[in-house]
Amino acid sequence: MRVLVINLTRMGDLIQTIGLLNAIKKKYPDAKTDLLVMSGFYEITRHFDNINMVYSFDNELFNPKLKDDFWDVFSELFKIVDQLNLNNYDLLLNPIVSKQSALLAYLINAKEKKGMLYTTNNEQKISSDFIAYHLANQHQLGDHCLNLVDIFAGLVGQRIDFSDYNLNVDNDIEDSPSLRKLNKFLNRSNAEIKKIVGIHIGASQSNKAWDVSLYFKLIKQLVESNEVLVILFGGYNEIDYKSIFSEIIADNFLNTIGDYKLNELIFAINQIDLMVTNDTGPMHIATTLKKPIIDISLGPVSKWETAPYSENTLIIEANIQCHPCSFEYKCPHWDCHYYIDPELVYYAIFYKLDIDKKKTDFYLSRLNNNPKINLFVSRKDIFNFQIFYPLFKTVLSEKEYIFEAKRFVWALTLSNNLQITKDDFLRLYKNYFDELSDRYQISKYKYADMIKLIQSISKYILNIIVYLEKIEYNKKSLDKIKELLLYVKRDKQILFNKAKEYQVIYDWFWFATFKESEIEDENINQIARSTKIVYNNLYSQLQFFSELLNYNLLD
């Protein structure tokens, strides 16, 4: 079996594809899997397992070069497409929500395709429940409740464990001045300092990166403690900051900003005991190397979507309503950055390193004493998806309860469990709820208005299901089918307009739309049957959600 995976994104998203590569191997042990990436990130794939061949596009292919040199770009595009088509792929997977990737997937031949695609009629098609979920939640980052690693692995119907998510390290790496400097630093005679903290500054966008002045204060405090070695990482984009940190001169501090090639960076990160960082490619590298992580989650970053895929990662984020914001949002205050104090991160580092057990309670008390900050740790839930729980038991707010109820229904949806009985549903939720109860103080909330809205719009869903069933079994009267289709169109319009009143449930309607896009039957009766399944599932999602809002496990 020959498989092609397309991922034309940044390094972080590409590393998260490791879960999909391992899931393919798990489902199709004899498959040969090829990977199509942008040339700028080709090097990282040398450290991936379960790859047969890697193909790459010029980074500038879809950028300004396209306008200036259209025919050369067109020629390069089809040269690679023609080369790929010689492989006669059995399965093509496009896990990325991207029109460019979807159009490329259309041009490449494969017996079966999954992910975000385009049809021969130039219509968008979502051929995967997990990608439909992902796209349905793009409109509001705060709705994300699954990690991209779980989403990508779900493309082939698999779950993976944290242990399945790893990179290979090149231990026979060629010697270089940068590595000699690293080895000299690590071999210092100060035997009392045994733990190494790696800190990576910068990010792909400035609103994702903690302020350099705050990193400076943190590093200065760590160095002055003389209890850890500190290695500062940064890429070529952060090279202008190198001189700022050069002011810190100490035997237990090494400034490596701009020093490493990718394979050297991986080798260096493998030497540390803890990584402190924002949402960056090196954060994901450290995760795959099984390094403990402190993730400072800022701006548009949703911990649910892109946090390190590992157990016991510590997430630090501001307790602020506007986080996560959109990637395009121009923030007037940046409070989510400045609420996170360097001293708090300092205490979090020593808590994670557990250097002095006598001081652990002290560090914990300092971490638990700041109402502006939320601290979360990562685990696996009863569905084997990554989940985050608060480090300290705290009150589950009304909004958070809605989030957890929705997350549970999404997990049911993506586990193909929407047809379970009500008793089995409540039993399963009781298990999920018991995990929450261990970590939250759960109060009773009333959701009468939302339940009323759901029951109101559910009537239209039932009407649509009835009309579709009549179409499904109508083999004779074309006029009657046309009439019923008008009723379906009318009630769908009413239904979607009403659903917009509550954005909290609107992602399920997007999901239904994307699932409808997957239907390609030519027979009207079969189309009606497939569409009826979509709306039966939408009805189940809303009824289960309403049940959770109405059902109080505290009684």
N, C-alpha and C positions, 0 to 999 in steps of 0.2 A: 504494500500500500504506500502511495506517495502523497504527502501532505504539504501544503504551503501555508505559512502564517505570514500575514502582512502587518507590519508595525512601523509606520513612518513617523514616529514621534520622538520625544526627548529621551534622554538616558534613563530617567526614573521609570517612565512607563514601559520602556523596553525591558528593563530589569524585571519589572512585575510580570512580564510575559513568561518568565521562567516557570511560573506555576502552570501556565497553559502547556508549555513544552513537556513538563513532567506528567501532566494530566493526559496528554496524547499518548505518551509512552505507557501509561497505566492502562488506558483503554485499548490501545492498538500496539501491543508489544513489538510487533515486527515492522511497524511503520517507519519509513524514512521521511523525516520532517525537514523541509527547507524553510528558510527565514528570509524575508525581504525587508531591508532596513534602509535608512538614510546613511550615506557614506560617512558622515561625521561621527556616527555611533557604531560603526562596523567593528571597531577594535574590542568593544566590551563583549561581543558575541563569542570571541575566542575563549572566554571563560564559562560559557554555557555548556551544559550537558544536553544530550538527546537532540543534536542537530546534525543533519546530513550535509547540507550546503547552505551558505549564506550569500545572498545576492544584495547588491546595494545600488541605490540611486544617488546621483549627485545632490548634495544638500540644496543647491540653488535651483533645482529642477522646477519647483512650483513657486519660485520667488520672482523678483524683478527680471531675472534673466529671461523668463518666459516671454515677457513683452518685447524685450530688446532683440531676442534671437529666436523667434518662434520656431522656425523650421529646423534649426539645429536641435532644439529641445524636443520637438516632435519626433525627430529621427532617433534621438537617444532613447526616448520613452518606448518607441515601438521596437527598437533593437532589443531592449531588455524583455519586453512583453513576448516577443517572438522566441527569445531564448528560453523563457519560462514555459511557454506553450509546448516546447519540445519534450517536456517532462511528463506530459499527460497525467496531470494531477487527479487523484481520486477525490480529494477533499481540499477545499480552500477555506481558510478561516481569517476573517477580518474582525478582530476584537475591538478596533478603535472606532469611535464615533466621529467619522471624518468623511466629508464628501469626496475629497481627493482619493482616499483609500477605497471608498465604495466604487468610484468610477474605475479605478485601476482593477479592482476585483472583477468588474464587469468585462474588462478586456482580456483577462486571463482565463483560459479554459480549465474547467474542472467538472467532474461528474456531479459533485455536490458542493454547495457553497453555504457558509453560515456566517452570520454577523450582520453588519450594515452593508447593504448591497443596492444595486440598481437593476431594474428589469429591462427587457428589450423595448418596452414602451417608455423608457426614461422616467420610470416612477421609482421612488424610494421603497425599499423592501427591507424589513428587519426579520431575519431568519434565525432567531434565537431568543428565548425568553429572557436570558440574562442581559443581552444587549438591548432588548426592548425595555427592560427595567432601567438600565443605565441611561438610555436616551430619554426615557420618561421623566427622569429626575434631574436632567440637565438644567431645567428652567429655574431650579432653586437648590443651591448647593446644600442648604441645611436639611434637605430631605434625604440625602444619601445615607444609607445604612449598611452598605456592604463594601468591603475592600476590593480594589481592582483585581487583586490576585484571585480572590474567590469568584469574581465576575468572569474573568478570562478563563479560569478552569471550568466554570459552568458551561462554557461554550461547547464543550464535548461531554457535558453531563457528569462531571466528576467533582469530587471534593478532594482537597489536598491537605496534608498536615503541615504544621510549621517546619517540620524536619525535611519536607520535600522542596523547600525553597532555599537554594544555595548556589553559590558561585565557586568556581575552582580558582585556586591561588597558584601563580607561577613561582614556585620556590627556587627554581633555577634561573631566576631573573639575572640578566646581564648587569654587571657592576657599573655604577655611575657615581659621579661626585655627590649627587643628592642622596643616594643610598649609603654611601660611605659616611656622610654626615649623620644620617639617621642611626646607623649602627654604632657610631662613636657616641652619640647621645644616649642610646639604650644601654651601652656598656659602661656607663659611668660607675665610679666606685661607691657611690652612695647607696649602700645595701638596704638602708632603712626605708627608702622609697621604692615600693614594689608595684604600685598601681599606676597605669598610664591612661590619662584622659585625652581623647582626641576631640577637637573642637573644629567644626567646619562652618565658616562664615559664608554669607552670600546665598543667593537662590536665583532661579531663572527669572523672577520678577522681584522688584524692590519691595513690594507690599507683602512678600512672603518671607523676607529676611529681617531678622532682629537687628536693631541698630548697632553699627560698629562700635559706638561709644559704650554700649551696654556690654558687648563682648569684651571690650578692653577692660572694663571694671571687673568683670567676672574672672578673666585670666589673671589679672594682677592680684586679686584676692586668693586665687588658687595657688599661684606661684609663691606668694608670701607665706602661705600656710606651711609650705615645705613638706607637705604630706603626699603629694602626687607629682608625677611627671606630666607635663602638658605639651601636646603636639598640636600646633595650629595648622589646619588645612585650608586651602583655598585654590581655586582655579585661576586661569589666565584672566577671567573677568574681574577677579578680585585683586589683581596685581597692584593696583593703585593704593590698596590698604596695607601693603606689606611694610612700608616705612612707618606707618602709625604704630604697628606692634613691635617694630624694631626698637622702640623706646624701652621695652621690657627686656632687661638683660639679666639672665639668671641661669644657673647650671641646670635647673629643672624645667626649662622652657625652650622649645624648638619651633621656630617660625618657618614653615615650609610653603607658604603661599606662592603659587606659580612654579614650584620646583619639580613637580612630578608629571611624568607621562602616565597614562591610564594604568598600565600594568604595575608601575611603581607605586601608584596611589593605592591600588588593591593590596599590594604587598605591605605597605606602610599601615594601612587600616587594620590589617590582620594582626599587627603587633599590639594594638591598644586593648584596654580592658573595658572601656566605656566610650561611646560617641555622644557628643552633645551637638545638636544641629537643628536647622530648620528643615523644611521639606525640600530635599536636594537629592541629586543622583548619588553622591557619596553616602547619604543616609541609607539609601536602599542597598548600596554595596555593603555597608557595615551590617545591615540586617541579614543579608545572605551569608555573611561570614560568622553569624551567630554571636554578634557583639551586643551587649546590653545597650539600649538607646534611651536618651532623653530627647524627646521631640518637642521643640518649641513651635507650637502650631499657631500660625498668624494669618491675618488677612483672609484671602479667599480659600485657604487650605481647610478641607474637611478631613478630620482625623478618620472618619468612617471610610473614606474613599482611598486616601493615599498614605495613611500612616504606615510605619514599619510593620511588615507582616511577620510578627514574632510574638512570643509569649512574654508578658511582664514588661513590655515597653512602657515607659512613663511618659505620658502626654501632659505638657503644661500649656494651658490656654487661658486667656482672659475670660472672666465671667461677665460677658457683655452680649447684649441682644443682637448686635449687628454682625457678629462673627458666627459662621463664615460669610463674607460679603462676596460680591461678584468680582471676577478678574478685572473688569473694566472700571470698577467703582473708584472714584477719586476721593479718598478719605480726607475729611477736614481736620481729624484729630489724631488718628493712629493710636487710639487708646489701647487697642489689643496688643500693641507692642510695648507701650510704656507701663502698663499695669504689671508686666512681668519684670520683677526687680532682680538684678544680678545676684543679690544676696540670697534670694529664694532659690535660684538655680544652683548656687553654691551649696546650699543645704541639701538640695535634691541629689546632687552629685555624690556627696558623702553618704547620704542615705542609700543610694543604689550600690555604691562600692562596699558599704558595710565594713569599713576599715576598723572602726572602733565600736564594738557592740555596746559598750557602756554609754556611748554618745547617741546611739540610734534613736532612743526615745526623745532626746533633745532635738535632733534633726526633724523627727516626725512632728513634734509639737510646733516647731517653727513653720513647717509646711502647712499645718492644719489651722493656722491662725491668720489667714489672709482671705477675706471675703471677695477680693477682686480676682481671685485665681481659682480655676478648676484644675484638678489633677486626676488623671485617669490611668488605669492600667489595662493592658490587652489580655484577652483570654479567648477561648473557643466556646461557642454556645451549644445548645443541645442539637442544633442542625449541622454542627461542625463548620460554622462560619465564624470569622473573627468578630469579637464584640469588645466593648470597652465598659468597664465598671469604675466608679469613683474610688480613689485610693482610700478615702475616709468615708464612713457611712454618712450619708447626707439625705436631705429631704428630696424626694422625687417630685418635681413640680408638675403642675397640670399639663404644661406643654410637653414635658419629658415623658409623662405617661402616654400621651397621644403618640409621641414618636415611637415608644417601645411597642405599643399596640400595633401601629402600622408596620413596624419592623417584623413583628411576629407574623402578620398576614403576608408580608412580602416573602418571608422565609417559607411559609406554607405554599405560596404560589410557585416559587422557584424550586420547591421540592416535589411539585406535582401532587400536593395533598389537599387541594381545594374541595375534593369530593368526600372527605371524611365525614363521619357522623358528628352531630353536635356534641355528644358525650365524649368522643375521642378528641375532638377539638378542644374542649374545656380541660380534659385531662392533660393534654399536651401543653396547653397554656399554663396550667397549674405548675408543671415542672419548670417552665420558663420563668414564671412569676416567682417561684421559690428562690431561684438564683438571684432575681432582682431584690427580693426581700432581705437577702443576706447582706446586701450592699446599700440599700436605700431604706429610708423611713417613708412608708407609702401612706399617703392620706387619701381620704375619700373625696372624689371630685364629681361634679354633676355636669353632664354633657347633653342636657335635654334638647337644646337647639340643634346641635349637630345630629343627634339621633333622629330628630323630627325631619331634618332635611334629607337624611339618608333614606328614611322610609318613604318620603315624598317622591324622590327621584327613582327609587327602586320600582315604583309602579310603572314608570315609563320603560324600564328595562324589561319587566315582565311582559308588557305589551309588545315590545320589539321581539321578544322570544316567541310569543304566540304567533305573530305575523310571519316570522321566519319559519316556524314549524309548518304553517299552512302552505307556504311557498315550497318547502322541502317535499311535501307529499302531493303537491298539485302537478299532475302529469298532463293535464288536458287544456285548461283554460289560460291562454297567454294574457288575455285581458284582465283576468282576476289576479294573475301574478303582478302585472303592471300596477294595478290598484293597491295591492299589498305593499309593493315596493315604495309607493308614494307615502303610505302610512309609516313605513319603517324610516324613511328619510325625514318625515315630519317629526316623529317622536325622538329620533336621534338628535335633531337640531334643538328641540326643547330640552332634552336630557343634558346635552353638553353645555348649553347656556346656563342651566340651573346649577350644574356642577361647578361652574366657574365662580359661583358665590363663595365657595369654600375651597381655597387653593390646597388645603391640607389633604383633600381626597382626589384632587384633579390629576395627579400622576397616574392613578389607576385608569382614568379615561384615556390619557395619552397611551398607556400600555395597551389598552383595547384597540386603539387606532392602529398602533404598530403591529399588533397581532393580525388585524384585518388585512394589513398590507402583505402579509405572508400568503394569503389565500390566492391561488392561481388557477383554480378549476374553471373550465369552460362551461360546464353544465350548471345551469341556474339552480337546480335542486341541490346539487352538491355544495355550491357556494353558500346557499341558505343554511345547510346543515353545519358547515364549518364556521359560518358567522354566528350561528346560534350557540355553538360551543364557546366562542369568545365572550358573548354576552351572558351566558350562564356563569362563566368564571368571574366576570365583572360583578354580577349579582352576588356570588358567593363571597368575593372580597369585601364588598360593602356590608353584607349581613354579618360576616365574622367580625369585622371592625366594629360595627354597631353593637354586637354582642359583648365585645370587650369593654366598650364604653358604658354599657348598661349593667354589666355583670361585675359585682364587687367581691373580690376574693378575700376581703377583710371581714366579711359578714360571717 
